[in-house]
Amino acid sequence: MDSGGGGGGESYTTMTDPAAAALAGQYQVQAARMAAQAAKDNIATAIGEMRNQFTQSRTDLSPYRSTGVEALDQLNRYLGLAPYNPGNKAPEAPTKPTLDSLKAKVSNQQVLDYAKENTRWSGLGPQWGKWASDLWTYSGVGAKSGNKEGGTNYANPDYNHVARDYDTEIRNYFAEQQLPSELTNYESLQKQYDQNLHEYNINKGLFDKYSALGPMTPEQVQADIAAQPGFQFRLGQGINAISKASSAGGYLGSGRLLKELQRYGEGLASQEYGNTLSRLANLAGMGANAAAQTAQGSQNLGAGVGSLYNNLGDTIANSNLASGQALANSAILQGQRIQSLGGGGGGGGMGGFGSLLGGVGTLLGGKASGATGLGMFF
């Protein structure tokens, strides 16, 4: 490798150290990023499994909720109340994520930050050499080398030249990293949606049915009570018993017998009416209990998902801190080596090298236009 002018082998040996420090820093950055992505994938899988379990539990409780809703509608009809209304808006289906939809969510700042990081290393495979060359040309270092188009523009919150040129590639990279996790989440949400829609259709059908029937009239109540299971049997048994008693007492066919039969019939009907309301209330209560269990499961799911996302946030924050620390340590090591070399015989040309490290990062493996005297890096 070319020593880059001045000092021969000594310059070659000493200038390899900052390059190694830069490379080590980038390895740490990549490792931190991979760890953060692995955490995202694992959490997405965990959330998907939690949602699947919740959906299965909800499916198991669904018949009890539906029976409870119908019992409530019948009870309300007896009492002259409106049936349960699930609303006119059906549940909305989740949107299946695609690469295009995920690319649209990538912010300009993400593109810029990723471009700035990966111009120092092979972030996007074979294109990294072109990135390095472009950043050299369009950064403050390139401007100091005589490029009129150059100029330090990292402070600009919008795209710099490199970020704009590689916008599509960067967005594709982020989208491809995120898509598997998003698809896992989508599949579990789709199962929840199917269950929600199924129950909505059942409840909407019951609402339409009992709304059309309207509240019961006294005649309808009487007819419904008379149609209850066992009512006619008990009524017949009571009439026979009263008739036999009246015959034994010698008042068969009298007004007294008619009054006793009337009282018995009214009492039995009142009792059966109360029993019917009680049965419907119990069934409605069973549905309410199933709904409460479902609601508790939903709350537990929300709390669990929230906790996992909090943990993910901590993981990503720690990953970013580790990345920043790795780059900072790398820059410190590079600066220390350059400073130690600055006053010696090989100092000529080191100012340009220091600018390169500060504005561009160590350009390993690809030749940057205008980087005269830095051949050992390419």
JOKA-V401408 format. One record per backbone hydrogen bond with DSSP energy under -0.5 kcal/mol. NH is the residue of the N-H (numbers start at 1). CO is the residue of the C=O. If there is no record, write none. Layout:
NH/CO ; NH/CO
This chain:
10/7 ; 12/8 ; 13/9 ; 14/10 ; 15/11 ; 16/12 ; 16/13 ; 17/13 ; 17/14 ; 18/14 ; 19/15 ; 20/16 ; 21/17 ; 22/18 ; 23/19 ; 24/20 ; 25/21 ; 26/22 ; 27/23 ; 28/24 ; 29/25 ; 30/26 ; 31/27 ; 32/28 ; 33/29 ; 34/30 ; 35/31 ; 36/32 ; 37/33 ; 38/34 ; 39/35 ; 40/36 ; 41/37 ; 42/38 ; 43/39 ; 44/40 ; 45/41 ; 46/42 ; 47/43 ; 48/44 ; 49/45 ; 50/46 ; 51/47 ; 52/48 ; 53/49 ; 54/50 ; 55/51 ; 56/52 ; 57/53 ; 58/54 ; 59/55 ; 60/56 ; 61/57 ; 62/58 ; 63/59 ; 64/61 ; 65/61 ; 66/62 ; 67/63 ; 68/64 ; 69/65 ; 70/66 ; 71/67 ; 72/68 ; 73/69 ; 74/70 ; 75/71 ; 76/72 ; 77/73 ; 78/74 ; 79/75 ; 80/77 ; 81/76 ; 86/84 ; 90/88 ; 102/98 ; 103/99 ; 104/100 ; 105/101 ; 105/102 ; 106/102 ; 106/103 ; 111/107 ; 112/108 ; 113/109 ; 114/110 ; 115/111 ; 116/112 ; 117/113 ; 118/114 ; 119/115 ; 120/117 ; 121/118 ; 123/118 ; 123/121 ; 125/122 ; 127/124 ; 128/125 ; 129/126 ; 131/127 ; 132/128 ; 133/129 ; 134/130 ; 135/131 ; 136/132 ; 137/133 ; 138/134 ; 139/135 ; 142/136 ; 143/139 ; 144/140 ; 145/141 ; 146/143 ; 147/142 ; 148/146 ; 150/147 ; 151/139 ; 153/151 ; 156/153 ; 164/160 ; 165/161 ; 166/162 ; 167/164 ; 170/166 ; 171/167 ; 172/168 ; 173/169 ; 174/170 ; 175/171 ; 176/172 ; 177/173 ; 178/174 ; 179/175 ; 180/176 ; 182/178 ; 183/179 ; 184/180 ; 185/181 ; 186/182 ; 187/183 ; 188/184 ; 189/185 ; 190/186 ; 191/187 ; 192/188 ; 193/189 ; 194/190 ; 195/191 ; 196/192 ; 197/193 ; 198/194 ; 199/195 ; 200/196 ; 201/197 ; 202/198 ; 203/199 ; 204/200 ; 205/201 ; 206/202 ; 207/203 ; 208/204 ; 209/205 ; 210/206 ; 211/207 ; 212/208 ; 213/209 ; 214/210 ; 216/77 ; 221/217 ; 222/218 ; 223/219 ; 224/220 ; 225/221 ; 226/222 ; 227/223 ; 228/225 ; 231/228 ; 232/228 ; 234/230 ; 235/231 ; 236/232 ; 237/233 ; 238/234 ; 239/235 ; 240/236 ; 241/237 ; 242/238 ; 243/239 ; 244/240 ; 245/241 ; 246/242 ; 247/243 ; 248/244 ; 249/245 ; 250/246 ; 250/247 ; 251/246 ; 252/246 ; 254/251 ; 257/251 ; 258/254 ; 259/255 ; 260/256 ; 261/257 ; 262/258 ; 263/259 ; 264/260 ; 265/261 ; 266/262 ; 267/263 ; 268/264 ; 269/265 ; 270/266 ; 271/267 ; 272/268 ; 273/269 ; 274/270 ; 275/271 ; 276/272 ; 277/273 ; 278/274 ; 279/275 ; 280/276 ; 281/277 ; 282/278 ; 283/279 ; 284/280 ; 285/281 ; 286/282 ; 287/283 ; 288/284 ; 289/285 ; 290/286 ; 291/287 ; 292/288 ; 293/289 ; 294/290 ; 295/291 ; 296/292 ; 297/293 ; 298/294 ; 299/295 ; 300/296 ; 301/297 ; 302/298 ; 303/299 ; 304/300 ; 305/301 ; 306/302 ; 307/303 ; 308/304 ; 309/305 ; 310/306 ; 311/307 ; 312/308 ; 313/309 ; 314/310 ; 315/311 ; 316/312 ; 317/313 ; 318/314 ; 319/315 ; 320/316 ; 321/317 ; 322/318 ; 323/319 ; 324/320 ; 325/321 ; 326/322 ; 327/323 ; 328/324 ; 329/325 ; 330/326 ; 331/327 ; 332/328 ; 333/329 ; 334/330 ; 335/331 ; 336/332 ; 337/333 ; 338/334 ; 339/335 ; 340/336 ; 341/337 ; 342/338 ; 343/339 ; 344/341 ; 347/344 ; 348/345 ; 350/347 ; 353/349 ; 354/350 ; 355/351 ; 356/352 ; 357/353 ; 358/354 ; 359/355 ; 360/356 ; 361/356 ; 364/120 ; 364/362 ; 365/377 ; 371/368 ; 372/370 ; 374/371 ; 377/374 ; 378/375
